[in-house]
Amino acid sequence: MTVRIGIDIGGTFTDLQIVDTRSGVQGSVKTPTTPEDPSLGLMTGIETAAARFGFATSDVSLLLHGTTIATNAVLERKLPRGVLVTTAGFRDVLEIGRHVRRDIYGLRPLRPEPLIPRDRRIEIAERIRADGTTEQQMTDLAMNQVLDTLRALQAETVAICLLNANADPTHERRLRDHLLAAWPDLPVSISSEVSPEIREYERTSTTVLNALLVPVLRAYLAQLAHRMESVGLQARLLLVQSNGGVCSAAVAGAQPVRLLLSGPSGGALAAERLSQTLALPDLVGIDMGGTSFDVCVVQAGRVTQMMQGEVDGLPVRLPMVEIRTIGAGGGSIASVDSGGRFVVGPRSAGARPGPACYGRGGTRPTVTDANLVLGRLDGAFFLGGALPLDAPAARAAVQSEVAALLGLGVEQAAEGILAVTNASLAAAIRLSLFERGLDPRGFALLSFGGAGGLHAIPVAEELGVTRVVFPADASTFSAGGILRSDIVHDLASSRLMPATPESLPALGLAADGLIRQAERLFADDRTPPDHQRLGFAADMRYHGQAFELTVPWPALIGGTAPDAASLATLVAAFHALHRQRFTYDNPDDKVEIVALRLTATGLLPPVQFSPTRSVGAVRPRHARPVFLDGAWHDMPVLHRSQLVAAVAGPMLIEEDDTTVLVTRGWSCAPGPDGTLIASKEGVLF
């Protein structure tokens, strides 16, 4: 069992990267996603890879699986019947939310409906104070009343979020155990295990999302396990989390909310690694697939982690890689609305029926159709010839849905589709950088995803960026990042305290408790001691602030108890980080610690990766008509493997799963680690 597989299931395609851990030889496979049952497309990909690269399913030792199951369930609101149990007087926390107007000019702002309506939010008499002491005990009678109400409401899953459970989880655990004793099959999520942090609304939102996703993910995992068993696949299954690490199927089934950014985080971590390999510390990773466009920023060689994110406007209080996603991919639909406004996305044709050119019943024009109409895609060579494209269907869709309505020629309409798309991509990148006070001109673009190669250089032009990197296996780059992931557990202990020596005993107890949790998780994961890594950090703020900065606390690594000297160093690091982030600091102000965090990493057995194994015939260099800058040109086309020295655009560089457009005024040359590096004329590689 020497084969390891990384899998990224997207909205349109399922990407796989495979490595033989003995030889380090890699390979990649791309297969259409099966939205009605993603595990079917996954197994099709594995069987295709086995036939292509000559291994048996019984040879697979490790399956690292990124999935959009959780995200799609939330976006589409395909969720089970959930019930929320809260402390008496707090049932409306989920609906009150935060008093922030997202649309500041809207006269009638719309707020999303809470995931659990008010008639399924029930209260229980109990009370824990903020300092962890008990004000009102929870009685057996109160718990029995909750159980009776759950049965009457026909609950399919339950979220329990009691006041100040982050300070003392006793009541939440008692209530959960009481419910499960009487109703063993009932999925129950408690906030003290899902998100044990302050801020009642965010903690409730995160716990509710988790509870609603438990039945969804457990059903998928059961289905996947059945399919794996039916083909003799006995590999260890690990799921990709939003923090870029992986976790066991058991952890994922209990806390699926940790998987909400499962797929994109693999690409972000791969971008971080490549940034270090290329000695390009400032990169913007752009992942353009069939459905979405994801942006991640690598600054000083590191990807930014957030302690809180959002999915469809719903806060998730968990660590996650900072990624901005917009609905712009190869399958994004172009349309003209009733007011004559021309838009591209966020609606997508998805995998089925897909773009009109797929020949699967789609009739709406997409970005892929526009690229085909303009000759930038070779319909006979798409996916290495595995999915021939229907150029007349693409042309007919662009003509009827865009060109005819705007009074344009087909080529001009297709160029318009790409121009609008590229403007949207550039805007997403600008926003990701501007909100941090960063200038795009100081960054290089790292383009990956199957659709990105045709758009990266035009987008760079719009941003003033002068260097674009195209990694090896760009189309399955996120799956490659997943392939190199390790097991990661994010733990937190949250209680507000001053950052002074008087808090050291409480900080020591919190650190010991987190280490004990990590030891139990390492034991569950069967991680040997020499593969265990711990990293502490603290969420800190000035007294009176409503936000925190997460500051690493390396002095605690190795089990060293916090002392006055290490605490003073931590406070100094907070002042410095605050000054870096916000241009000022207040050394004389009181500093508070809001939470102590521990990242417990279990290193998977390392692999020495060799160059990717190429399959299929390489087509000779040739030329074909391409519409560019308002006219048709005979443009040179060469296979990526044929690029051995710098070439000047305009030119197309093809491989089985993606195509790179090098426009006039740009050059492209081979770079380290199998990359291609495109530079604007006059800029050194």
C-alpha positions as CSV (number, residue, x, y, z in Angstrom):
1,M,0.0,0.0,0.0
2,T,2.3,2.7,-1.3
3,V,0.0,5.0,-3.2
4,R,-1.3,8.3,-1.8
5,I,-4.1,10.3,-3.4
6,G,-5.2,13.9,-3.0
7,I,-8.7,14.7,-4.2
8,D,-10.4,18.1,-4.7
9,I,-14.0,17.9,-5.6
10,G,-15.1,21.1,-7.3
11,G,-18.4,22.3,-8.7
12,T,-17.5,21.2,-12.3
13,F,-14.5,18.9,-12.1
14,T,-13.0,16.4,-9.6
15,D,-9.2,16.7,-9.5
16,L,-6.8,14.0,-8.3
17,Q,-3.1,14.0,-7.8
18,I,-1.4,10.6,-7.1
19,V,2.0,9.8,-5.7
20,D,3.8,6.5,-5.2
21,T,5.5,7.0,-1.9
22,R,8.4,4.6,-2.8
23,S,9.4,6.3,-6.0
24,G,7.9,9.7,-5.5
25,V,6.5,9.6,-9.0
26,Q,3.4,11.7,-9.4
27,G,0.4,11.8,-11.8
28,S,-2.8,13.7,-12.1
29,V,-6.4,13.0,-13.3
30,K,-9.3,15.3,-14.0
31,T,-12.9,13.9,-14.3
32,P,-16.3,15.6,-14.3
33,T,-18.0,16.0,-10.9
34,T,-21.2,14.2,-10.3
35,P,-23.3,16.7,-8.3
36,E,-26.1,14.2,-7.5
37,D,-23.5,11.9,-5.8
38,P,-19.9,13.3,-5.5
39,S,-18.6,10.0,-4.4
40,L,-19.4,8.5,-7.8
41,G,-17.1,11.0,-9.6
42,L,-14.5,10.5,-6.9
43,M,-14.4,6.7,-7.5
44,T,-14.5,7.2,-11.2
45,G,-11.4,9.4,-10.9
46,I,-9.6,6.8,-8.7
47,E,-10.4,4.0,-11.2
48,T,-9.2,6.1,-14.1
49,A,-6.0,6.9,-12.3
50,A,-5.4,3.2,-11.4
51,A,-5.8,2.2,-15.1
52,R,-3.7,5.1,-16.3
53,F,-0.8,4.8,-13.8
54,G,-0.8,1.0,-13.3
55,F,-1.8,0.5,-9.6
56,A,-4.6,-1.4,-7.9
57,T,-7.1,0.1,-5.5
58,S,-5.7,-2.2,-2.9
59,D,-2.4,-0.3,-3.3
60,V,-3.8,2.9,-2.0
61,S,-2.8,3.7,1.6
62,L,-4.0,7.2,2.1
63,L,-6.9,9.2,0.7
64,L,-6.8,12.9,1.4
65,H,-10.2,14.3,0.4
66,G,-11.2,17.9,-0.1
67,T,-14.9,18.4,-0.6
68,T,-17.6,21.1,-1.1
69,I,-20.3,19.0,0.4
70,A,-20.7,21.2,3.5
71,T,-20.4,24.4,1.6
72,N,-23.0,23.4,-1.0
73,A,-25.4,22.2,1.6
74,V,-25.3,25.7,3.2
75,L,-25.5,27.7,0.0
76,E,-28.4,25.6,-1.3
77,R,-30.0,25.4,2.1
78,K,-30.4,21.6,1.7
79,L,-30.3,21.1,5.4
80,P,-32.1,18.8,7.9
81,R,-34.7,19.9,10.4
82,G,-32.7,21.4,13.3
83,V,-33.5,22.6,16.8
84,L,-31.5,25.0,18.9
85,V,-31.4,24.8,22.7
86,T,-30.3,27.9,24.5
87,T,-30.2,29.4,28.0
88,A,-33.6,30.9,29.0
89,G,-33.8,34.5,27.6
90,F,-31.3,33.9,24.8
91,R,-33.3,32.1,22.1
92,D,-33.2,35.1,19.7
93,V,-29.4,35.6,19.7
94,L,-29.3,33.8,16.4
95,E,-31.8,36.2,14.8
96,I,-30.6,39.5,16.4
97,G,-27.0,38.9,15.2
98,R,-24.8,42.0,14.9
99,H,-26.1,45.4,14.2
100,V,-24.1,45.9,11.0
101,R,-25.7,47.1,7.8
102,R,-24.2,45.3,4.9
103,D,-25.9,47.5,2.4
104,I,-25.6,51.0,3.9
105,Y,-27.6,52.6,1.2
106,G,-30.4,50.1,1.1
107,L,-33.8,51.6,2.1
108,R,-35.2,48.2,2.9
109,P,-32.2,46.0,3.8
110,L,-32.9,42.3,3.6
111,R,-31.5,40.0,6.3
112,P,-31.1,36.3,5.7
113,E,-33.6,34.1,7.5
114,P,-31.9,32.3,10.4
115,L,-31.1,28.6,9.7
116,I,-33.4,27.6,12.6
117,P,-36.7,29.4,12.8
118,R,-37.9,30.8,16.2
119,D,-40.5,28.0,16.7
120,R,-37.6,25.5,16.8
121,R,-35.4,27.5,19.2
122,I,-36.2,26.4,22.8
123,E,-34.9,27.6,26.1
124,I,-33.8,25.8,29.3
125,A,-33.5,27.2,32.8
126,E,-29.8,27.3,33.7
127,R,-27.1,30.0,34.1
128,I,-23.3,30.0,34.1
129,R,-21.6,33.3,34.8
130,A,-18.8,34.7,32.7
131,D,-16.2,33.7,35.3
132,G,-17.3,30.1,35.1
133,T,-19.2,29.9,38.4
134,T,-22.8,28.6,38.5
135,E,-25.7,31.0,39.1
136,Q,-28.5,28.5,38.4
137,Q,-28.2,24.7,38.3
138,M,-29.8,22.8,35.4
139,T,-32.3,20.3,36.8
140,D,-33.4,16.8,35.5
141,L,-36.9,18.2,35.1
142,A,-35.7,20.9,32.8
143,M,-33.7,18.5,30.7
144,N,-36.7,16.1,30.4
145,Q,-38.9,19.0,29.2
146,V,-36.3,19.8,26.5
147,L,-36.4,16.1,25.5
148,D,-40.2,16.1,25.2
149,T,-40.1,19.3,23.1
150,L,-37.5,17.8,20.8
151,R,-39.7,14.8,20.2
152,A,-42.7,17.0,19.5
153,L,-40.7,19.1,17.1
154,Q,-39.5,16.0,15.2
155,A,-35.9,17.1,15.5
156,E,-33.4,15.6,13.1
157,T,-30.4,17.3,14.7
158,V,-29.8,19.5,17.7
159,A,-27.5,22.4,18.5
160,I,-26.9,23.3,22.2
161,C,-25.4,26.7,22.9
162,L,-25.7,27.8,26.5
163,L,-24.6,31.1,28.0
164,N,-20.9,31.2,28.9
165,A,-20.4,27.5,28.1
166,N,-16.9,28.5,27.0
167,A,-16.0,29.2,30.6
168,D,-17.7,26.0,32.0
169,P,-19.0,23.3,29.7
170,T,-20.6,21.2,32.4
171,H,-24.2,22.1,31.7
172,E,-23.8,21.5,27.9
173,R,-22.2,18.2,28.5
174,R,-24.9,17.1,31.0
175,L,-27.7,18.1,28.7
176,R,-26.1,16.3,25.7
177,D,-25.5,13.1,27.7
178,H,-29.1,13.2,29.0
179,L,-30.5,13.5,25.5
180,L,-28.3,10.8,24.0
181,A,-29.2,8.4,26.8
182,A,-32.8,8.6,25.8
183,W,-32.3,9.2,22.0
184,P,-29.0,7.6,21.0
185,D,-29.3,8.2,17.3
186,L,-30.0,12.0,17.7
187,P,-27.1,14.1,16.3
188,V,-26.2,16.6,19.1
189,S,-23.6,19.4,18.7
190,I,-22.5,21.4,21.8
191,S,-20.8,24.8,21.5
192,S,-18.1,24.1,24.1
193,E,-16.7,21.4,21.7
194,V,-17.4,23.1,18.3
195,S,-16.4,26.7,19.1
196,P,-15.5,27.2,22.8
197,E,-15.0,31.0,22.5
198,I,-16.6,34.2,23.6
199,R,-19.1,36.1,21.5
200,E,-22.5,34.5,21.9
201,Y,-23.8,35.1,18.4
202,E,-20.8,33.8,16.5
203,R,-20.6,30.8,18.8
204,T,-24.3,30.0,18.3
205,S,-24.0,30.5,14.5
206,T,-21.0,28.1,14.3
207,T,-22.7,25.5,16.5
208,V,-26.0,25.7,14.5
209,L,-24.1,25.3,11.2
210,N,-22.3,22.3,12.6
211,A,-25.4,20.6,13.9
212,L,-27.2,21.1,10.5
213,L,-24.2,19.7,8.6
214,V,-23.7,16.5,10.8
215,P,-26.4,14.4,9.1
216,V,-25.4,15.7,5.6
217,L,-21.7,14.8,6.0
218,R,-22.4,11.5,7.8
219,A,-24.6,10.4,5.0
220,Y,-22.0,11.2,2.5
221,L,-19.2,9.5,4.4
222,A,-21.4,6.4,4.8
223,Q,-22.0,6.4,1.0
224,L,-18.3,6.9,0.3
225,A,-17.3,4.1,2.7
226,H,-19.7,1.8,0.9
227,R,-18.3,2.6,-2.5
228,M,-14.7,2.2,-1.2
229,E,-15.5,-1.2,0.2
230,S,-17.2,-2.3,-3.0
231,V,-14.0,-1.8,-5.0
232,G,-11.6,-3.1,-2.3
233,L,-10.3,0.4,-1.4
234,Q,-9.1,0.0,2.2
235,A,-7.2,3.3,2.4
236,R,-7.2,5.5,5.4
237,L,-9.6,8.4,4.7
238,L,-8.7,11.9,5.9
239,L,-10.8,15.0,5.2
240,V,-9.4,18.5,4.4
241,Q,-10.4,21.3,6.8
242,S,-10.7,25.0,6.3
243,N,-7.3,25.5,8.1
244,G,-5.5,23.6,5.4
245,G,-4.9,20.5,7.5
246,V,-6.7,17.2,7.4
247,C,-8.7,15.3,10.0
248,S,-10.1,11.8,10.4
249,A,-13.5,10.9,9.1
250,A,-14.7,10.6,12.7
251,V,-13.7,14.2,13.5
252,A,-15.2,15.4,10.2
253,G,-18.4,13.6,11.0
254,A,-18.7,15.1,14.4
255,Q,-17.5,18.7,13.4
256,P,-18.3,19.1,9.7
257,V,-18.3,22.9,10.1
258,R,-14.5,22.7,10.0
259,L,-14.8,21.6,6.3
260,L,-16.6,24.7,4.9
261,L,-13.5,25.9,3.0
262,S,-12.2,22.3,2.5
263,G,-11.2,22.5,-1.2
264,P,-9.8,26.0,-1.6
265,S,-7.5,25.7,1.5
266,G,-5.5,23.0,-0.3
267,G,-4.6,25.5,-3.1
268,A,-3.7,28.2,-0.6
269,L,-1.3,25.9,1.3
270,A,0.2,24.8,-2.0
271,A,0.7,28.4,-3.0
272,E,2.5,29.0,0.3
273,R,4.9,26.1,-0.3
274,L,5.6,27.2,-3.9
275,S,6.2,30.8,-2.7
276,Q,9.0,29.5,-0.6
277,T,10.4,27.3,-3.3
278,L,10.6,30.1,-5.8
279,A,11.8,32.7,-3.3
280,L,8.8,34.9,-4.2
281,P,7.5,35.8,-0.7
282,D,4.7,38.0,-2.0
283,L,2.2,36.1,-4.2
284,V,-1.4,36.3,-5.0
285,G,-2.8,32.8,-5.6
286,I,-5.7,32.8,-8.0
287,D,-7.7,29.5,-8.5
288,M,-10.1,29.7,-11.5
289,G,-12.0,26.5,-11.9
290,G,-15.3,25.7,-13.6
291,T,-17.6,27.3,-11.0
292,S,-15.7,29.8,-8.8
293,F,-12.6,32.1,-8.5
294,D,-10.7,31.9,-5.3
295,V,-8.1,34.5,-4.2
296,C,-5.5,33.9,-1.4
297,V,-2.6,36.2,-0.5
298,V,0.8,34.9,0.4
299,Q,2.7,37.7,2.2
300,A,6.3,37.3,3.5
301,G,6.0,33.6,2.5
302,R,2.9,32.9,4.7
303,V,-0.8,32.5,3.9
304,T,-3.0,34.5,6.3
305,Q,-5.2,32.6,8.7
306,M,-8.4,34.1,10.1
307,M,-9.9,33.2,13.4
308,Q,-13.4,33.9,12.0
309,G,-14.9,33.7,8.5
310,E,-18.2,33.7,6.8
311,V,-20.2,31.4,4.6
312,D,-23.1,33.0,2.8
313,G,-23.2,35.8,5.3
314,L,-23.2,33.4,8.3
315,P,-20.3,33.8,10.8
316,V,-18.1,30.8,11.5
317,R,-15.9,31.2,14.6
318,L,-13.1,28.8,13.7
319,P,-9.6,29.1,12.3
320,M,-9.5,29.1,8.5
321,V,-7.2,30.1,5.6
322,E,-8.2,33.5,4.4
323,I,-9.7,33.1,0.9
324,R,-12.0,35.4,-1.1
325,T,-14.4,33.6,-3.5
326,I,-16.5,35.0,-6.2
327,G,-18.8,33.2,-8.7
328,A,-16.5,33.5,-11.8
329,G,-15.3,30.3,-13.5
330,G,-15.2,28.6,-16.8
331,G,-18.9,27.7,-16.4
332,S,-20.1,31.1,-15.4
333,I,-23.1,32.1,-17.4
334,A,-23.2,35.3,-19.5
335,S,-26.6,37.1,-19.9
336,V,-28.3,40.3,-20.7
337,D,-31.0,41.3,-18.2
338,S,-34.3,43.1,-18.9
339,G,-32.6,46.5,-18.5
340,G,-29.9,45.7,-21.1
341,R,-27.2,45.2,-18.5
342,F,-24.6,42.6,-19.5
343,V,-23.4,40.4,-16.6
344,V,-21.2,37.3,-16.3
345,G,-21.9,35.0,-13.3
346,P,-22.3,34.3,-10.5
347,R,-24.7,31.7,-11.9
348,S,-22.9,28.7,-13.3
349,A,-23.7,25.9,-15.7
350,G,-21.9,23.6,-13.4
351,A,-20.9,20.1,-14.4
352,R,-24.3,19.2,-15.7
353,P,-25.5,20.4,-18.1
354,G,-22.3,22.5,-18.2
355,P,-21.4,25.0,-20.9
356,A,-23.2,24.8,-24.3
357,C,-20.0,23.4,-25.9
358,Y,-20.0,20.3,-23.6
359,G,-22.9,18.9,-25.6
360,R,-24.9,17.8,-22.5
361,G,-27.9,19.9,-23.1
362,G,-26.6,23.3,-21.9
363,T,-27.8,26.3,-24.0
364,R,-26.6,29.3,-22.0
365,P,-23.2,30.9,-23.1
366,T,-20.4,30.6,-20.6
367,V,-16.8,31.8,-20.2
368,T,-15.6,28.5,-21.7
369,D,-17.9,28.9,-24.7
370,A,-16.5,32.4,-25.3
371,N,-12.9,31.1,-25.1
372,L,-13.8,28.4,-27.6
373,V,-15.5,30.8,-30.0
374,L,-12.4,32.9,-30.0
375,G,-10.1,30.0,-30.8
376,R,-8.3,30.1,-27.5
377,L,-9.4,26.6,-26.7
378,D,-8.9,23.7,-29.0
379,G,-12.2,21.8,-28.9
380,A,-10.6,18.6,-30.2
381,F,-7.9,18.6,-27.4
382,F,-10.0,19.6,-24.4
383,L,-9.0,17.4,-21.4
384,G,-6.5,15.8,-23.7
385,G,-9.3,14.9,-26.1
386,A,-11.4,13.1,-23.5
387,L,-14.1,15.7,-23.7
388,P,-14.4,17.1,-27.3
389,L,-16.1,20.5,-27.4
390,D,-18.9,21.5,-29.8
391,A,-17.8,24.8,-31.3
392,P,-21.0,25.4,-33.3
393,A,-23.1,25.0,-30.1
394,A,-20.9,27.5,-28.3
395,R,-21.1,30.0,-31.2
396,A,-24.9,29.6,-31.3
397,A,-25.3,30.2,-27.6
398,V,-23.2,33.4,-27.7
399,Q,-25.1,34.6,-30.7
400,S,-28.6,34.1,-29.4
401,E,-28.1,35.1,-25.7
402,V,-25.6,37.9,-26.0
403,A,-24.7,39.1,-29.5
404,A,-28.2,39.4,-30.9
405,L,-29.4,41.3,-27.8
406,L,-26.6,43.8,-27.8
407,G,-26.3,44.2,-31.5
408,L,-22.7,42.8,-31.7
409,G,-20.9,40.3,-33.8
410,V,-20.3,36.9,-32.2
411,E,-16.6,37.5,-31.8
412,Q,-17.2,41.0,-30.2
413,A,-19.7,39.5,-27.8
414,A,-17.3,36.7,-26.8
415,E,-14.6,39.3,-26.2
416,G,-17.1,41.2,-24.1
417,I,-17.7,38.1,-22.0
418,L,-14.0,37.7,-21.3
419,A,-13.5,41.5,-20.7
420,V,-16.3,41.5,-18.0
421,T,-14.9,38.3,-16.5
422,N,-11.4,39.6,-16.3
423,A,-12.6,42.9,-14.7
424,S,-14.4,40.9,-12.0
425,L,-11.3,38.8,-11.3
426,A,-9.1,41.9,-11.1
427,A,-11.6,43.5,-8.7
428,A,-11.6,40.5,-6.4
429,I,-7.7,40.6,-6.3
430,R,-7.6,44.4,-5.7
431,L,-10.1,44.0,-2.8
432,S,-8.1,41.2,-1.2
433,L,-4.9,43.4,-1.3
434,F,-6.3,46.9,-0.7
435,E,-8.1,46.0,2.5
436,R,-4.6,45.2,3.9
437,G,-3.1,48.3,2.5
438,L,-1.1,46.3,-0.1
439,D,-0.2,47.4,-3.7
440,P,-0.8,44.7,-6.4
441,R,2.3,45.9,-8.2
442,G,4.4,44.5,-5.5
443,F,3.1,41.0,-6.0
444,A,3.3,38.2,-8.5
445,L,0.3,36.2,-9.6
446,L,0.2,32.4,-9.2
447,S,-2.4,31.1,-11.6
448,F,-3.9,27.7,-11.1
449,G,-7.2,25.9,-11.8
450,G,-8.2,24.6,-15.2
451,A,-9.6,27.9,-16.5
452,G,-7.0,30.3,-15.1
453,G,-4.3,30.1,-17.7
454,L,-6.4,31.9,-20.4
455,H,-7.1,34.8,-18.0
456,A,-4.1,35.3,-15.8
457,I,-2.0,37.6,-18.0
458,P,-4.9,39.9,-19.1
459,V,-5.8,40.2,-15.4
460,A,-2.2,41.0,-14.5
461,E,-2.2,43.7,-17.1
462,E,-5.2,45.3,-15.6
463,L,-3.6,45.2,-12.1
464,G,-0.2,46.4,-13.1
465,V,1.4,43.1,-12.1
466,T,4.5,42.2,-14.2
467,R,5.0,38.6,-13.3
468,V,2.7,35.5,-13.5
469,V,3.7,32.0,-12.4
470,F,2.0,28.9,-13.8
471,P,2.8,25.9,-11.6
472,A,3.2,22.3,-12.9
473,D,-0.1,20.5,-13.0
474,A,-1.8,23.9,-12.6
475,S,-5.3,22.4,-13.3
476,T,-5.0,20.0,-10.3
477,F,-2.8,22.3,-8.1
478,S,-5.2,22.3,-5.2
479,A,-5.3,18.5,-5.2
480,G,-1.5,18.6,-5.0
481,G,-1.6,20.9,-2.0
482,I,-4.0,18.5,-0.4
483,L,-1.6,15.6,-1.2
484,R,1.0,17.3,1.0
485,S,-1.2,18.2,4.0
486,D,-0.7,17.0,7.6
487,I,-3.3,16.3,10.3
488,V,-4.1,19.6,12.1
489,H,-6.3,20.2,15.2
490,D,-7.1,23.8,16.3
491,L,-7.9,24.0,20.0
492,A,-8.9,27.1,22.0
493,S,-9.6,28.1,25.6
494,S,-11.5,31.4,25.8
495,R,-11.8,33.5,28.9
496,L,-11.1,37.2,29.1
497,M,-8.2,38.2,31.4
498,P,-5.6,41.0,31.7
499,A,-2.2,40.3,30.2
500,T,-0.5,40.7,33.6
501,P,1.4,38.3,35.9
502,E,-1.7,37.8,38.0
503,S,-3.2,35.8,35.1
504,L,-0.3,33.4,34.8
505,P,-1.9,30.6,37.0
506,A,-5.1,30.7,34.8
507,L,-3.0,30.7,31.6
508,G,-1.0,27.8,32.9
509,L,-4.2,25.8,33.6
510,A,-5.6,26.7,30.2
511,A,-2.3,25.6,28.5
512,D,-2.3,22.3,30.4
513,G,-5.9,21.6,29.4
514,L,-5.2,22.3,25.7
515,I,-2.1,20.0,25.8
516,R,-4.2,17.2,27.3
517,Q,-6.7,17.6,24.6
518,A,-4.0,17.5,22.0
519,E,-2.5,14.3,23.5
520,R,-5.9,12.6,23.3
521,L,-6.3,13.6,19.6
522,F,-2.8,12.4,18.8
523,A,-3.7,9.1,20.3
524,D,-6.9,8.8,18.3
525,D,-4.9,9.7,15.1
526,R,-2.2,7.2,16.0
527,T,0.4,9.9,15.6
528,P,3.8,8.8,17.0
529,P,5.5,11.3,19.4
530,D,8.3,12.2,16.9
531,H,5.6,13.4,14.4
532,Q,3.8,15.6,16.9
533,R,4.1,19.4,16.8
534,L,2.5,22.0,19.1
535,G,2.2,25.7,18.5
536,F,0.6,28.2,21.0
537,A,-0.8,31.6,20.2
538,A,-3.0,34.2,22.1
539,D,-5.9,36.4,20.9
540,M,-5.1,39.8,22.3
541,R,-6.5,43.3,22.3
542,Y,-6.3,46.7,24.0
543,H,-8.9,47.1,26.8
544,G,-12.1,48.4,25.2
545,Q,-11.4,47.1,21.7
546,A,-14.0,44.9,20.0
547,F,-11.5,42.9,17.9
548,E,-8.4,40.8,18.6
549,L,-5.0,40.0,17.0
550,T,-3.7,36.5,17.2
551,V,-0.1,36.6,18.4
552,P,2.2,33.5,18.4
553,W,3.5,32.5,21.8
554,P,6.5,30.2,21.0
555,A,7.8,30.3,24.6
556,L,5.0,27.8,25.5
557,I,6.2,25.2,23.0
558,G,7.6,22.2,24.7
559,G,5.3,22.3,27.7
560,T,7.1,25.3,29.3
561,A,4.8,26.9,31.8
562,P,4.0,30.6,31.1
563,D,6.1,33.0,33.2
564,A,6.4,36.7,33.6
565,A,9.2,37.0,31.2
566,S,7.5,35.1,28.4
567,L,4.3,37.1,29.0
568,A,6.2,40.4,28.7
569,T,7.6,39.2,25.4
570,L,4.1,38.2,24.2
571,V,2.7,41.7,25.1
572,A,5.6,43.4,23.3
573,A,4.9,41.2,20.2
574,F,1.3,42.3,20.4
575,H,2.2,46.0,20.4
576,A,4.5,45.4,17.4
577,L,1.9,43.5,15.5
578,H,-0.7,46.1,16.2
579,R,1.7,48.8,14.9
580,Q,2.4,46.8,11.8
581,R,-1.3,46.1,11.1
582,F,-2.8,49.5,12.0
583,T,0.2,51.9,11.9
584,Y,0.1,52.7,15.7
585,D,0.3,51.1,19.1
586,N,-0.5,52.2,22.7
587,P,2.2,50.7,24.9
588,D,0.7,52.4,28.0
589,D,-2.8,50.9,27.5
590,K,-4.0,47.8,29.3
591,V,-3.8,44.6,27.2
592,E,-6.2,41.7,27.5
593,I,-6.0,38.1,26.5
594,V,-9.3,36.8,25.1
595,A,-8.3,33.3,24.1
596,L,-5.4,30.9,24.3
597,R,-4.9,28.8,21.1
598,L,-3.1,25.6,20.4
599,T,-2.4,24.2,17.0
600,A,-1.6,20.5,17.3
601,T,-0.1,19.1,14.1
602,G,0.4,15.4,13.3
603,L,3.0,15.0,10.5
604,L,2.1,12.4,8.0
605,P,4.9,10.2,6.7
606,P,7.0,12.4,4.4
607,V,7.3,11.8,0.6
608,Q,10.1,12.8,-1.7
609,F,8.2,14.0,-4.8
610,S,9.6,13.3,-8.3
611,P,8.5,15.1,-11.5
612,T,5.0,14.4,-12.6
613,R,4.6,11.4,-14.8
614,S,3.4,12.5,-18.3
615,V,0.8,10.4,-20.2
616,G,-0.6,10.8,-23.6
617,A,0.9,12.0,-26.9
618,V,2.5,15.4,-27.2
619,R,1.2,17.3,-30.2
620,P,3.8,18.9,-32.5
621,R,4.1,22.7,-32.5
622,H,1.5,24.2,-34.8
623,A,-0.6,27.3,-35.4
624,R,-4.4,28.0,-35.4
625,P,-6.7,31.0,-35.8
626,V,-7.2,32.9,-32.6
627,F,-9.3,36.1,-32.2
628,L,-7.3,38.6,-30.2
629,D,-7.4,42.4,-30.0
630,G,-10.3,42.6,-32.4
631,A,-8.9,40.5,-35.2
632,W,-8.2,36.9,-36.2
633,H,-4.5,35.8,-36.1
634,D,-2.6,32.6,-36.8
635,M,-1.2,32.1,-33.4
636,P,1.6,29.7,-32.6
637,V,0.6,26.8,-30.3
638,L,3.1,24.5,-28.4
639,H,2.8,21.9,-25.8
640,R,4.1,22.8,-22.3
641,S,6.8,20.1,-22.5
642,Q,8.2,21.7,-25.6
643,L,9.0,25.0,-23.9
644,V,12.7,24.9,-23.2
645,A,13.6,28.6,-23.5
646,A,11.9,32.0,-23.3
647,V,9.2,32.6,-25.9
648,A,7.5,35.9,-26.8
649,G,3.7,36.3,-27.1
650,P,1.2,36.2,-28.6
651,M,1.3,32.4,-28.1
652,L,-0.8,29.6,-26.7
653,I,0.9,27.0,-24.4
654,E,-1.2,23.8,-24.1
655,E,-1.3,20.8,-21.9
656,D,-4.0,18.2,-21.4
657,D,-6.0,20.0,-18.7
658,T,-5.3,23.7,-19.2
659,T,-4.1,26.3,-21.7
660,V,-2.0,29.4,-21.1
661,L,-2.5,32.5,-23.2
662,V,0.7,34.7,-23.5
663,T,-0.4,38.0,-24.9
664,R,1.6,40.5,-26.9
665,G,4.2,42.3,-24.8
666,W,4.8,39.3,-22.5
667,S,7.4,36.5,-22.5
668,C,7.2,33.1,-20.9
669,A,10.0,30.8,-19.9
670,P,10.5,27.6,-17.9
671,G,11.1,28.2,-14.2
672,P,12.1,26.1,-11.1
673,D,10.1,23.2,-9.9
674,G,8.3,22.7,-13.3
675,T,6.8,26.2,-13.3
676,L,6.3,28.6,-16.2
677,I,7.1,32.2,-15.5
678,A,5.6,34.9,-17.6
679,S,7.0,38.4,-17.5
680,K,6.1,41.7,-19.0
681,E,8.6,43.0,-21.6
682,G,11.5,44.8,-19.9
683,V,11.0,42.8,-16.6
684,L,13.7,40.2,-15.7
685,F,12.5,36.7,-14.9
